[in-house]
Amino acid sequence: MKKIQLTLTLLTLMVMAGYAQDKPAYQLYNQKGKVADYDKMIKDLAEADMVFFGEHHTNPISHWLQLEMCKSFYEIKGDKLVLGAEMFENGNQLVLDEYLADFYPEEKMLPEITQLWGNYQTDYKPLVEFAKENKLKFVASNIPRRYASMINKKGMEALKELSPEALALIGPDLEKYFDAEVYADMKDMMGGHVPPTMLNIQMAQASKDATMAHFSVKNFEKGDLYFHFDGSYHSNNKRGIIWWVNKINPGLNIKSITTVMQSQWDEMTEEDKEMIAEYIIVVPDNMTQTKR
């Protein structure tokens, strides 16, 4: 009788496991399109100088894996792990630093952060709290939105109107290295309706990438593992922030992980998969989203 019960239990577990595998929340791949092992990925990425995580801003799998990867990297790098994020404008760095140093509680910090994203509590607070608990540096890397908006309207001429204090919050290499061809695909995204201000739009996008690259490099020291969170467009295909980092400080070992939907993955060629990132998180199209 015991053997029968044991057999039934094992069969039940096997059936349950089968059901679980039929509905995976995500699948991790390498750039060759092969299923990747999480632990091997972590070991590989931890050897880099910088790792850029391209997320879908409201995808819960992206955010869960960001936190899990922080924990895994911390086990390897300890206090040499440095976090950075598009979601915080660099004008908020002082407030963020003070909060991480436990100068005041969260209810005092939150009203002081300008342009705080609506999904902070669910998606980015866990990362900030992880940094605080482990006394890690967290870089507010992005350009203040108001300056990106000025560039969108006036192009590079907007920089001439700004004070030295304002310019200190913008990547200083923006004019030197800007190349519209790097952002040529933005025209395709317009669906054939390219506005006359397209160059300004590209400059505004570049101002974000150049600024995030600048503050990433500025806060990196040899031996660190700099782990940055950004929308996937900012780091896919070694463009965006990664392109700018390579211009500002060539020679760094930079790797990336990105997020794509299953329908996108199914349409990607082998070349697309090889180019987009070292590792790709593929999530179901109907995955529940967080609120931004």
C-alpha positions as CSV (number, residue, x, y, z in Angstrom):
1,M,0.0,0.0,0.0
2,K,2.9,2.4,0.9
3,K,4.5,1.7,-2.5
4,I,1.2,2.5,-4.2
5,Q,0.9,5.8,-2.3
6,L,4.5,6.7,-3.0
7,T,4.0,6.0,-6.7
8,L,0.9,8.1,-6.8
9,T,2.6,11.0,-5.0
10,L,5.5,10.9,-7.5
11,L,3.2,10.8,-10.4
12,T,1.3,13.8,-9.0
13,L,4.5,15.7,-8.6
14,M,5.6,14.9,-12.1
15,V,2.2,16.0,-13.5
16,M,2.4,19.3,-11.5
17,A,5.9,19.9,-12.7
18,G,4.7,19.3,-16.3
19,Y,2.0,21.9,-15.9
20,A,4.4,24.4,-14.4
21,Q,6.8,23.9,-17.4
22,D,3.9,24.4,-19.8
23,K,3.4,28.0,-18.5
24,P,6.8,29.5,-17.9
25,A,6.9,33.1,-16.8
26,Y,10.0,33.7,-18.9
27,Q,12.9,32.1,-20.7
28,L,16.5,33.1,-20.6
29,Y,18.6,32.9,-23.8
30,N,22.1,33.7,-24.9
31,Q,23.0,35.6,-28.0
32,K,23.3,32.4,-30.0
33,G,19.6,31.8,-29.4
34,K,20.2,28.9,-27.0
35,V,18.7,28.5,-23.5
36,A,21.0,30.1,-21.0
37,D,21.8,29.0,-17.4
38,Y,21.2,31.8,-14.8
39,D,24.3,30.9,-12.7
40,K,26.6,30.7,-15.7
41,M,25.2,34.1,-16.9
42,I,25.9,35.7,-13.5
43,K,29.4,34.4,-13.5
44,D,30.0,35.7,-17.0
45,L,28.5,39.1,-16.4
46,A,30.3,39.6,-13.1
47,E,33.6,39.6,-15.0
48,A,32.6,42.7,-16.9
49,D,33.2,46.3,-15.9
50,M,29.7,47.4,-16.7
51,V,26.4,45.5,-17.3
52,F,23.4,47.3,-18.7
53,F,20.0,45.8,-18.1
54,G,17.5,46.8,-20.8
55,E,14.0,46.5,-19.2
56,H,10.4,46.9,-20.3
57,H,9.4,49.6,-17.8
58,T,6.2,47.9,-16.6
59,N,7.2,44.3,-17.0
60,P,7.4,42.5,-13.6
61,I,9.8,39.9,-14.8
62,S,12.3,42.5,-15.7
63,H,12.1,44.1,-12.2
64,W,12.2,40.7,-10.4
65,L,15.3,39.6,-12.3
66,Q,17.0,43.0,-11.7
67,L,16.7,42.5,-7.9
68,E,17.7,38.8,-8.1
69,M,20.7,39.7,-10.2
70,C,21.7,42.4,-7.7
71,K,21.7,39.7,-5.0
72,S,23.7,37.4,-7.1
73,F,26.3,40.0,-8.1
74,Y,26.6,41.2,-4.5
75,E,27.6,37.7,-3.4
76,I,30.5,37.9,-5.9
77,K,31.5,41.6,-5.8
78,G,30.4,42.8,-2.4
79,D,30.8,46.5,-2.0
80,K,32.4,46.8,-5.4
81,L,28.9,46.5,-6.9
82,V,27.6,49.9,-8.0
83,L,24.0,50.4,-9.1
84,G,22.8,53.1,-11.5
85,A,19.4,53.9,-13.1
86,E,17.8,55.9,-15.9
87,M,14.8,56.3,-13.6
88,F,16.6,58.9,-11.4
89,E,17.7,62.3,-12.7
90,N,21.2,63.2,-11.6
91,G,19.9,66.4,-10.1
92,N,18.5,64.1,-7.4
93,Q,21.8,62.5,-6.6
94,L,22.3,64.4,-3.3
95,V,18.9,63.5,-2.0
96,L,19.4,59.9,-3.0
97,D,22.8,59.8,-1.3
98,E,21.4,61.2,1.9
99,Y,18.6,58.7,2.0
100,L,21.0,55.8,1.4
101,A,23.1,57.2,4.2
102,D,20.0,57.0,6.4
103,F,19.9,60.7,7.1
104,Y,16.1,60.7,7.0
105,P,13.2,58.2,6.4
106,E,11.5,57.5,3.1
107,E,8.6,59.9,3.7
108,K,11.1,62.7,3.8
109,M,13.0,61.6,0.7
110,L,10.2,60.9,-1.7
111,P,8.8,64.5,-1.9
112,E,12.3,65.8,-2.6
113,I,12.9,63.6,-5.7
114,T,11.8,65.4,-8.8
115,Q,10.1,63.4,-11.7
116,L,9.9,60.3,-9.6
117,W,8.4,57.5,-11.7
118,G,4.9,56.3,-10.9
119,N,6.0,52.7,-10.5
120,Y,8.7,53.5,-8.0
121,Q,7.1,51.7,-5.1
122,T,6.6,48.4,-6.9
123,D,9.5,48.4,-9.3
124,Y,12.5,50.5,-8.2
125,K,12.1,50.9,-4.5
126,P,13.4,47.3,-4.0
127,L,16.6,48.2,-5.8
128,V,17.1,51.4,-3.8
129,E,16.4,49.5,-0.5
130,F,18.9,46.8,-1.5
131,A,21.5,49.4,-2.1
132,K,20.7,51.0,1.3
133,E,20.8,47.8,3.2
134,N,24.1,46.8,1.7
135,K,25.6,50.3,1.7
136,L,26.1,50.4,-2.0
137,K,26.4,53.4,-4.3
138,F,23.4,54.1,-6.4
139,V,23.9,56.5,-9.4
140,A,21.1,58.8,-10.5
141,S,22.3,58.9,-14.1
142,N,19.7,60.5,-16.3
143,I,19.5,64.1,-17.6
144,P,16.8,66.3,-15.9
145,R,13.8,66.0,-18.1
146,R,13.4,69.8,-18.5
147,Y,16.8,70.0,-20.3
148,A,16.0,67.1,-22.6
149,S,12.8,68.9,-23.5
150,M,14.7,72.1,-24.3
151,I,17.0,70.3,-26.6
152,N,13.9,68.6,-28.2
153,K,12.6,72.1,-29.0
154,K,15.8,74.0,-29.9
155,G,18.5,71.5,-30.6
156,M,22.0,72.0,-29.4
157,E,21.4,75.8,-29.3
158,A,19.6,75.2,-26.1
159,L,22.9,74.5,-24.4
160,K,24.0,78.1,-25.0
161,E,21.1,79.3,-22.8
162,L,21.9,77.2,-19.8
163,S,24.0,78.2,-16.8
164,P,27.2,76.3,-15.8
165,E,25.3,74.7,-13.0
166,A,22.7,73.4,-15.5
167,L,25.3,72.2,-17.9
168,A,26.9,70.2,-15.1
169,L,23.8,68.0,-15.2
170,I,24.2,67.2,-18.9
171,G,26.7,64.9,-20.5
172,P,29.6,67.2,-21.5
173,D,30.4,65.1,-24.6
174,L,27.0,65.6,-26.2
175,E,28.0,68.1,-28.9
176,K,31.4,66.5,-29.5
177,Y,30.2,63.0,-30.3
178,F,26.6,63.4,-31.4
179,D,25.9,61.4,-34.6
180,A,22.4,61.4,-36.1
181,E,23.1,58.1,-37.8
182,V,23.3,56.3,-34.4
183,Y,19.6,57.3,-34.0
184,A,18.6,56.7,-37.6
185,D,16.1,54.0,-36.6
186,M,14.0,56.6,-34.8
187,K,12.8,57.7,-38.3
188,D,11.6,54.2,-39.0
189,M,9.7,54.3,-35.7
190,M,7.8,57.3,-36.9
191,G,6.0,55.1,-39.4
192,G,6.9,57.2,-42.5
193,H,5.7,60.4,-40.9
194,V,9.1,62.0,-40.1
195,P,8.6,65.5,-38.5
196,P,10.7,68.5,-39.6
197,T,12.2,68.6,-36.1
198,M,13.5,65.0,-36.4
199,L,17.1,66.1,-35.8
200,N,16.1,67.8,-32.5
201,I,14.3,64.7,-31.4
202,Q,17.4,62.6,-32.1
203,M,19.5,65.1,-30.2
204,A,17.1,64.9,-27.2
205,Q,17.4,61.2,-27.2
206,A,21.2,61.4,-27.4
207,S,21.2,63.9,-24.5
208,K,19.7,61.2,-22.3
209,D,22.2,58.5,-23.5
210,A,25.2,60.8,-23.3
211,T,24.3,61.9,-19.8
212,M,23.7,58.4,-18.5
213,A,27.0,57.4,-20.1
214,H,28.9,60.3,-18.5
215,F,27.6,59.7,-15.0
216,S,28.2,56.0,-15.4
217,V,31.8,56.5,-16.3
218,K,32.3,59.2,-13.7
219,N,31.1,56.8,-10.9
220,F,33.1,53.8,-12.1
221,E,36.4,52.7,-10.7
222,K,38.5,49.8,-11.9
223,G,37.4,46.6,-10.1
224,D,33.8,47.7,-9.8
225,L,30.9,46.0,-11.4
226,Y,28.6,48.8,-12.5
227,F,25.0,47.5,-13.0
228,H,22.7,50.0,-14.7
229,F,18.9,49.8,-15.3
230,D,17.4,51.4,-18.3
231,G,14.8,51.0,-21.0
232,S,15.9,48.4,-23.5
233,Y,16.1,51.0,-26.3
234,H,18.9,52.7,-24.4
235,S,21.3,49.7,-24.5
236,N,20.1,47.3,-27.2
237,N,22.5,46.4,-30.0
238,K,25.4,48.2,-28.2
239,R,23.9,51.5,-29.1
240,G,22.5,54.2,-26.8
241,I,24.4,54.4,-23.5
242,I,26.9,51.7,-24.4
243,W,27.8,53.6,-27.7
244,W,28.4,56.7,-25.6
245,V,30.5,54.9,-22.9
246,N,32.7,53.5,-25.7
247,K,33.2,57.0,-27.0
248,I,33.9,58.6,-23.7
249,N,36.0,55.8,-22.1
250,P,36.9,53.2,-24.7
251,G,38.3,49.8,-23.6
252,L,35.8,48.9,-20.9
253,N,34.4,45.4,-20.8
254,I,30.7,46.1,-21.3
255,K,27.9,43.5,-21.5
256,S,24.2,43.7,-21.5
257,I,20.9,41.8,-20.9
258,T,17.7,42.8,-22.5
259,T,14.0,42.0,-22.4
260,V,11.9,41.1,-25.5
261,M,8.3,39.8,-25.9
262,Q,7.8,36.3,-27.2
263,S,6.3,37.5,-30.5
264,Q,9.4,39.7,-31.1
265,W,11.7,36.8,-30.3
266,D,9.9,34.6,-32.8
267,E,10.5,37.1,-35.6
268,M,14.1,37.8,-34.8
269,T,16.9,36.5,-37.1
270,E,20.0,34.8,-35.8
271,E,21.8,38.0,-36.5
272,D,19.3,40.0,-34.5
273,K,19.7,37.8,-31.5
274,E,23.5,38.0,-31.7
275,M,23.5,41.8,-31.9
276,I,20.8,42.8,-29.4
277,A,22.6,41.7,-26.1
278,E,24.7,39.0,-24.6
279,Y,21.6,37.6,-22.8
280,I,17.9,38.0,-23.6
281,I,14.9,37.6,-21.3
282,V,11.9,36.4,-23.4
283,V,8.5,37.0,-21.7
284,P,5.0,36.1,-22.8
285,D,3.1,38.8,-24.6
286,N,0.2,38.6,-22.2
287,M,2.4,39.0,-19.1
288,T,0.7,41.1,-16.4
289,Q,2.1,44.7,-16.3
290,T,2.8,47.0,-13.4
291,K,1.3,50.5,-13.4
292,R,3.5,53.5,-14.3
